[in-house]
Amino acid sequence: EKPRRQHPMLNRRKRWTIGIWVFLFNFVLAILVIYTLLSITQTPLSAPGWVRERLEEQVNTALPSGRVRIGALNLTVNDAGFPTIKLENLIISDGSGAETARLNGASLRLSSVAMLSGQFRPRHLDISGAQVTLRRLGDGTVDLSFGGNTSSSGSIAALLDDIERSLDQPVLQEVDDVTASDLTITFEDALSGRVWQITDGRMRLARADHGLDLSVLFDVFNGTEDLASVEFGLQTQKDSSAATIRARFDGAAARDIAVQSPALSYLSVLNAPISGAVLTRLDETGRLAELSGTLEIQAGALQPSAATRPLQFDHAGAYFTYNPELSRITFSEVSVAGPALTATATGQAYLRDFTGDWPSTLVAQLAFSNLTANPDGLWPEPVSFALGSTDLRIRISPFSVEIGQIVLDTGSEKLLANGSQDATDQGWIGSVNAQLYGIGIDRLVAVWPPASLPNTRTWLADNITSGQFNDVRVAVRTQAQGAPIYEMGFGYDRAAIRVAEGFPIITNANGYGVFRDQQAIFVLDGGEMRRLKCPLDHPFGHVSIEIH
């Protein structure tokens, strides 16, 4: 039987169908080969103009306002097989057409699923060479701009909310993270009148279950040959304005740290580099809820102005928490170590006399332990106290310290003092008044500055062998020019005194001493002196002697 012949039209249709499938297979294979080669070689593929225009159209359609212009567009495939678009010379304009940002380049890793449906959905953005200007205005609000007109303003919480809303736009809904490099950040601060310029900054913004995670790293000039390194970390909450802000810094200038928060304003009188960390919490309304931190202050000086002599220290530190509702700083530890003073303390300070959000006064209560002092090298060895406490008021500008009371205790001795110290255009001016109770001659000589009436100090050390000194009062007056002025007065009893060479020792002596203006008066009101070469049980009688 002869085979049945097919109609010629059916043969052509069959061949045409097979050809279509072969073409599609070869096309897909070619795409896969090209895709694989791009992934292996990382070679950018320059997109034609119509592709760039199509991308611009999709982006601008998705934006609520403004426009984006793309200078050039290249397509690459990374080693994981994800398509990436690299954009060059981006210009972003606002609704009026004014330029608000210019980027050297940006890289967008696209969603493969969205590409198959013909949609532009980036998963990752990498920005290079952006210029950001951050302005803190006189009322504490913040303006943020990107190379041109201001794009967002308000409180820190409001800016964070703006960032979250921007990432909720349809074109950015699938973005997992945004990175930026080679950032130029300018921080203009109207409150301090200062401007910081930061180059080569790095940033990463990522989505998280709780909201957004933002980190920024940069180096900034700190007034020395070294750069201070700074790292900011920020976490937001999706359903409120609550946020947590972390800042770490190394080698930053104290005056730069002081202007960042009212709770740190007292650092403005220090000339020293600081390293540390600060944690800030914003509540659901975006208001400051708490601020805590640790400060490690390296060798420097307390110097409120160029006219005041610097008071050097080797190291200082603090662990603190700030309660904005009470305007209270709680110090779990404050320490200072230096040639003039070494001490560790705990306590609290209240911010007072506000101008806007910034205080001009601190009222503090501190409890000391292990305090040693030797200001200006007054004594051969530092004077030490095991425990103590003080109430004081510090005015920041112009700087002054008022000591309402300071109590220092060694266990057997107690010192009470008050005074003040002012930083003036001429230098330091101040006074300290102190009282000591129940000390012996050795302790009196130890706390007597050798440079003040040295002959009198030597006479006391050589001629008084025992006794009890009560109500020892010391006054020190510092002047802008010249040496400090010292005054001292005390009463004594049960003392053993040699009034002159060859005289017998007067026992059970009592009286008082007054020393001021390089003059000394030592008054003996009474005592017992025995005759020379007489038995000790033959009293000579009581005498009263004044020594000038």
C-alpha positions in Angstrom: 0.0 0.0 0.0 1.4 3.4 -0.9 2.1 5.9 2.0 -0.4 8.7 2.3 1.0 12.0 1.1 0.6 15.1 3.4 -0.6 18.3 2.1 2.3 20.7 1.3 0.7 23.5 3.5 0.9 21.2 6.5 4.6 20.4 5.8 5.4 24.1 5.7 3.4 24.8 8.9 5.3 22.0 10.7 8.7 23.3 9.5 7.7 26.8 10.6 6.7 25.7 14.1 10.0 23.8 14.5 11.9 26.8 13.3 10.2 29.1 15.9 11.1 26.7 18.7 14.7 26.5 17.4 14.9 30.3 17.2 13.5 30.7 20.7 15.8 28.1 22.1 18.8 29.7 20.4 17.7 33.1 21.6 17.3 32.0 25.2 20.6 30.1 25.0 22.3 33.2 23.6 20.8 35.3 26.5 21.9 32.8 29.0 25.4 32.7 27.5 25.6 36.5 27.5 24.3 36.6 31.0 26.8 34.0 32.2 29.7 35.8 30.4 28.6 39.1 32.0 28.5 37.4 35.4 32.0 35.8 35.0 33.8 38.8 33.4 31.9 41.5 35.3 32.1 43.5 32.0 29.6 46.4 31.9 27.2 46.5 28.9 26.4 50.0 27.8 22.6 50.4 27.4 21.2 52.2 24.4 19.5 55.6 24.8 16.0 54.2 24.6 16.7 51.9 27.6 18.0 54.9 29.6 14.9 56.9 28.7 12.6 54.0 29.6 14.2 53.7 33.0 14.0 57.5 33.6 10.3 57.3 32.7 9.6 54.5 35.2 11.5 56.2 38.0 9.9 59.6 37.5 6.4 58.1 37.3 7.0 56.4 40.6 8.3 59.6 42.3 5.6 61.7 44.1 7.4 64.9 42.9 10.6 65.9 41.2 12.5 64.3 38.3 15.7 62.3 37.8 18.0 62.6 34.9 20.6 59.9 34.1 23.8 60.7 32.2 24.8 57.1 31.3 23.5 53.6 32.1 25.5 50.3 32.1 24.3 46.8 32.9 26.4 44.3 34.7 25.7 40.9 36.4 27.5 40.2 39.6 29.1 36.9 40.5 25.9 35.8 42.3 23.9 36.2 39.1 22.0 39.3 40.1 21.5 42.0 37.4 23.0 45.4 38.4 22.4 48.7 36.7 25.2 51.3 37.1 24.1 54.9 36.6 26.5 57.8 36.1 26.0 61.6 36.5 22.6 61.6 38.2 20.8 64.9 38.6 17.8 65.1 40.9 15.4 68.0 40.7 12.5 69.1 42.9 9.0 69.8 41.7 10.0 73.3 40.5 12.9 72.0 38.5 15.6 73.2 40.9 18.5 70.9 41.3 18.6 69.3 44.7 21.2 66.6 44.3 24.0 65.5 42.0 25.6 62.1 42.3 28.8 60.9 40.6 27.4 57.4 40.3 24.9 54.9 41.7 24.5 51.2 41.4 21.2 49.4 41.6 20.9 45.6 42.0 17.5 44.7 40.5 14.9 42.2 41.4 15.0 39.3 38.9 11.4 38.5 39.4 10.3 42.1 38.7 12.5 42.2 35.6 10.7 39.2 34.1 7.4 41.1 34.4 9.0 44.2 32.9 9.1 46.2 36.1 12.0 48.2 37.6 12.3 47.1 41.2 15.8 47.7 42.8 16.8 45.4 45.7 20.0 47.2 46.6 21.3 50.8 46.0 24.9 51.8 46.1 25.6 55.6 45.9 29.0 57.2 45.3 30.1 60.8 45.6 27.0 62.3 47.1 27.1 65.7 48.8 25.0 66.1 52.0 24.5 69.3 54.0 23.1 69.0 57.6 22.1 72.3 59.3 21.1 72.6 62.9 19.2 75.8 63.3 19.0 78.1 66.3 15.8 76.5 67.5 17.3 73.0 67.5 15.5 71.8 64.3 17.5 70.3 61.5 17.6 70.9 57.7 18.9 68.2 55.4 19.8 68.9 51.9 21.6 67.0 49.1 23.8 69.3 47.1 21.1 71.9 46.6 17.9 73.1 48.0 16.7 71.8 51.3 14.7 68.5 50.9 13.6 67.8 54.4 13.5 69.7 57.7 12.3 69.4 61.3 13.3 67.5 64.3 15.5 64.4 64.2 12.4 62.2 64.6 10.7 64.0 61.7 13.7 63.4 59.4 13.7 59.7 60.3 10.0 59.5 59.5 10.7 61.2 56.1 13.3 58.5 55.3 10.9 55.7 56.1 8.2 57.2 54.0 10.6 57.6 51.1 11.5 53.9 51.2 7.8 53.1 51.2 7.4 54.5 47.6 6.4 51.8 45.1 9.7 52.0 43.2 11.7 51.5 46.5 9.5 49.0 48.3 11.7 46.1 47.6 15.0 47.8 48.5 16.7 45.8 51.2 19.6 48.1 51.8 21.3 51.3 50.6 25.1 51.9 50.8 27.0 55.0 50.1 30.7 55.8 49.8 32.9 58.8 49.1 30.3 61.0 50.9 31.0 64.7 51.5 29.1 65.8 54.6 28.9 69.4 55.7 27.5 70.1 59.2 26.6 73.7 59.8 25.7 74.4 63.4 23.9 77.7 64.1 23.9 77.1 67.9 27.7 77.0 68.1 28.5 79.0 65.0 30.8 76.2 63.7 31.1 74.3 60.5 32.5 70.8 60.1 33.5 69.4 56.7 33.7 65.6 56.3 35.0 63.8 53.3 35.2 60.1 52.4 32.2 59.2 54.5 30.6 55.8 54.4 26.9 54.9 55.1 24.7 51.9 55.1 20.9 51.9 55.5 19.1 48.5 55.8 15.6 47.3 56.5 15.0 45.3 59.6 12.0 43.7 61.3 11.8 46.6 63.8 12.2 49.4 61.2 15.5 50.7 59.7 19.1 50.3 60.7 21.4 53.2 59.7 25.2 53.4 60.2 27.5 56.2 59.2 31.3 56.3 59.5 33.7 59.2 58.9 36.8 61.0 60.0 36.8 64.6 61.0 39.5 67.2 61.8 39.9 67.6 65.5 42.4 70.6 65.7 45.5 68.4 65.8 47.6 66.5 63.3 45.3 63.5 63.8 41.8 62.9 62.6 39.0 61.9 65.0 37.0 58.9 63.9 33.2 58.9 64.4 30.6 56.1 64.0 26.9 56.7 64.2 24.3 53.9 64.4 20.5 54.4 64.4 17.5 52.1 64.7 14.0 53.3 64.0 10.6 51.7 65.0 8.0 51.1 62.2 4.9 52.3 63.9 6.2 55.3 65.8 8.8 58.0 66.0 10.8 56.0 68.6 14.4 55.5 67.8 17.8 54.5 69.3 20.9 56.5 68.3 24.4 55.3 69.1 27.5 57.3 68.6 31.1 56.2 69.1 34.1 58.6 68.7 37.8 58.4 69.1 40.1 61.4 69.5 37.4 64.0 69.1 37.9 67.5 70.4 36.1 68.1 73.7 34.6 71.4 72.4 33.2 69.5 69.4 31.5 66.9 71.7 30.2 69.7 74.0 27.9 71.2 71.3 26.2 68.0 70.4 23.9 67.8 73.5 23.0 70.1 76.5 24.0 67.2 78.7 27.6 67.5 77.4 27.8 71.3 77.4 30.2 71.4 80.4 32.9 69.8 78.2 33.4 73.1 76.4 35.9 74.3 79.0 38.2 71.4 78.3 41.1 71.4 75.8 41.6 67.7 75.3 40.8 64.8 73.0 37.9 62.6 74.0 37.0 59.0 73.1 33.7 57.4 74.2 30.2 56.3 73.3 26.8 57.9 73.8 23.4 56.2 73.6 20.3 58.3 72.9 16.7 57.0 73.1 13.7 58.9 71.5 10.2 58.0 72.7 7.2 57.2 70.6 6.6 61.0 70.0 10.2 61.6 68.9 11.2 63.4 72.1 14.4 62.7 74.0 13.7 60.0 76.6 17.2 59.2 77.9 20.9 59.8 77.1 23.7 57.8 78.6 27.3 57.3 77.8 30.9 56.9 78.8 33.7 59.4 78.2 37.5 58.7 78.3 39.3 62.1 78.3 42.9 61.9 77.4 45.7 64.2 78.7 44.7 67.9 78.4 43.7 70.9 80.4 40.8 72.8 81.9 41.1 76.1 80.1 37.9 78.1 79.6 39.6 80.9 77.7 43.0 81.8 76.2 43.6 84.2 79.0 43.4 81.6 81.8 46.3 79.5 82.7 45.6 75.8 81.8 45.1 73.4 84.6 46.7 70.3 83.4 45.5 66.7 83.9 46.7 63.3 82.7 43.4 61.6 82.3 39.7 62.0 83.2 36.6 59.9 82.6 32.9 59.7 83.3 30.0 57.2 83.2 26.7 59.0 83.2 22.9 59.0 82.5 20.9 62.0 81.6 17.2 62.4 82.5 15.7 65.2 80.4 12.5 65.4 82.4 14.5 66.3 85.5 17.4 68.0 83.7 19.6 65.7 85.8 22.9 64.0 85.0 23.6 61.0 87.2 27.3 60.1 87.4 27.9 56.5 88.4 31.6 57.4 88.2 33.7 60.5 87.6 37.5 60.4 87.8 40.4 62.7 87.2 44.1 62.1 87.6 46.7 64.8 87.3 49.5 66.7 89.1 47.0 69.0 90.9 44.2 66.6 91.7 43.5 62.9 91.7 40.0 61.7 92.7 37.1 59.4 92.0 33.5 60.5 92.7 29.9 59.6 92.2 26.9 62.0 92.3 24.5 64.0 90.2 24.3 67.4 88.6 21.2 69.4 87.6 21.2 71.7 84.5 19.9 75.1 85.3 19.4 78.6 83.8 18.4 77.5 80.3 18.6 79.6 77.1 16.4 77.6 74.8 17.5 74.0 75.3 21.0 74.9 76.5 22.0 75.4 80.2 24.4 77.9 81.5 24.7 76.5 85.0 25.3 73.1 86.6 24.5 72.5 90.3 26.3 69.3 91.4 26.5 67.1 94.5 29.4 64.7 94.5 30.8 62.1 96.9 34.6 61.5 96.7 36.9 58.6 97.5 40.7 58.4 97.5 41.3 62.1 96.9 44.8 63.5 96.7 45.6 67.1 96.0 48.7 69.2 95.3 47.8 72.3 93.3 50.8 74.1 91.8 53.1 71.8 93.7 52.3 73.5 97.1 53.6 70.5 99.1 56.5 68.1 98.8 53.9 65.3 98.8 50.2 65.4 97.9 47.7 65.8 100.7 45.4 62.7 100.8 41.8 62.1 102.0 40.0 58.8 102.0 36.4 60.2 101.8 34.6 63.4 101.0 31.7 65.2 99.6 30.9 68.6 98.0 28.1 70.8 96.8 29.1 73.2 94.0 27.7 75.4 91.2 29.4 75.7 87.9 28.7 78.5 85.4 29.8 77.6 81.9 30.2 81.0 80.3 31.9 83.0 81.7 33.3 80.1 83.6 33.2 80.1 87.4 33.0 77.5 90.2 31.4 78.2 93.5 32.0 75.6 96.3 29.2 75.8 98.8 30.8 73.2 101.0 33.4 70.5 100.7 34.0 68.0 103.5 37.0 65.7 103.4 37.7 63.1 106.0 40.7 60.9 106.8 39.0 59.1 109.7 40.9 61.0 112.4 40.8 64.4 110.7 38.1 66.5 109.0 38.5 69.4 106.6 35.7 71.8 105.8 36.1 74.3 103.0 34.2 76.7 100.7 35.3 79.2 98.0 35.1 80.2 94.4 37.2 80.5 91.3 36.5 82.7 88.3 38.0 82.7 84.8 38.4 86.4 83.8 40.0 88.2 80.9 43.1 88.7 83.2 43.3 85.1 84.4 42.1 83.1 87.4 40.8 85.0 90.4 39.3 83.3 93.5 39.5 82.3 97.1 39.3 79.2 99.3 38.6 79.1 103.0 39.3 75.9 104.9 39.0 74.6 108.4 40.8 71.6 110.0 39.9 70.0 113.3 41.9 67.9 115.7 45.3 67.6 114.0 48.8 67.1 115.4 52.0 69.1 114.7 53.1 66.6 112.0 49.9 67.0 110.1 49.9 70.8 110.5 53.4 71.0 109.0 52.4 68.6 106.2 49.5 70.8 105.1 51.4 74.1 105.5 52.7 75.2 102.0 56.5 75.4 102.3 56.6 78.5 100.1 54.4 80.4 102.5 56.3 81.8 105.5 59.0 79.1 105.2 60.9 80.2 108.3 57.8 80.1 110.5 57.0 76.6 109.2 60.5 75.5 110.0 60.3 77.0 113.5 57.0 75.1 114.2 58.5 71.8 113.0 61.7 72.3 115.1 60.2 73.7 118.3 56.8 72.1 118.8 57.1 68.4 119.5 53.5 67.5 120.4 50.1 69.0 120.9 46.6 69.2 119.5 45.7 71.9 117.0 42.0 72.9 116.8 40.0 75.1 114.5 42.8 75.5 112.0 41.7 78.1 109.5 43.4 78.6 106.2 42.5 81.2 103.5 44.0 81.3 100.0 43.5 84.2 97.6 44.5 83.7 94.0 45.2 86.6 91.8 45.3 87.0 88.0 48.9 88.3 88.4 51.3 87.3 91.1 51.6 84.5 93.6 48.7 83.3 95.8 48.2 84.9 99.2 47.9 82.6 102.2 46.5 83.3 105.7 46.3 80.9 108.6 45.1 80.9 112.2 44.7 78.2 114.8 44.3 77.4 118.4 46.3 74.7 120.3 46.5 73.0 123.6 48.4 70.2 125.4 51.5 71.2 123.4 55.2 70.9 124.2 57.0 74.0 123.0 60.6 75.2 123.0 60.4 78.9 122.8 64.2 79.5 122.2 67.5 77.7 122.2 68.6 77.0 125.8 65.2 77.4 127.3 63.4 74.5 128.9 60.4 73.0 127.0 57.1 74.4 128.0 54.6 71.6 128.5 50.8 71.5 128.5 50.9 74.7 126.6 47.9 76.4 125.0 47.4 79.5 122.9 46.9 80.5 119.3 48.8 81.5 116.1 48.0 83.9 113.3 50.0 84.2 110.1 49.3 86.6 107.3 51.1 88.9 104.8 54.5 87.3 105.5 54.1 88.0 109.2 53.7 85.4 112.0 52.3 85.9 115.5 52.5 82.9 117.9 50.8 83.5 121.2 51.3 81.3 124.3 48.5 81.9 126.7 49.7 79.4 129.3 51.8 76.3 130.0 54.2 74.8 132.5 58.0 75.4 132.5 60.3 73.8 135.0 63.5 75.4 136.4 66.8 74.5 134.7 68.7 71.8 136.6 65.7 71.3 138.9 63.8 68.1 139.6 60.9 67.7 137.2 58.5 67.7 140.2 59.3 71.3 141.1 57.2 73.5 138.9 58.5 76.9 138.0 55.0 78.1 137.4 52.8 79.3 134.5 54.0 81.9 131.9 52.5 83.8 129.1 54.8 84.5 126.1 54.2 86.2 122.8 56.5 85.4 119.9 56.5 87.9 116.9 
